[in-house]
Amino acid sequence: MKKIKQTVLGLICSISLFSCTQEAKVSHDANTDECGLFAKGKKVTNDNFTGAVYLQPLIESDSLNQNNVGNVSFEPGARSKWHSHPAGQILLVTGGVGYYQEKGRSKVILRKGDVIKCPPNVPHWHGASADTAFYQVAITGREKGPTVWLEAVSDSVYLAGDR
């Protein structure tokens, strides 16, 4: 537990100190996300997302720490399918504008500095707004099993409340 707290605290401190702002001129190469924090990663090629999404694993779960930590970059309009995590998930927003929604609740608009605690076994989705990219660090518990992927988020759900 101490290592988990140290890891999360370290990530939060790094993000707080080094995350980009809209006014900042951030130099980065094609291998980093727009905030320049972490490598952009590889394009996700499975069918668990709509649109272009990139994932850079930062920490893989193991016997000492059962959390996966990854930098996720969503291009405008990109989003996950509905899904849940048996051990929950934490999202740390590092840039852009995105959305988060739990089944049966209204969509929430996310911006840099927002933190979302996804409860265990609660279906939800997250992704970029229709016209702005979105960047997050996802901390996902693996001790109770893998992510459970559900149906795609329809355009009507995705766009609800935008206009």
Disulfide bonds with the S-S distance in Angstrom:
none
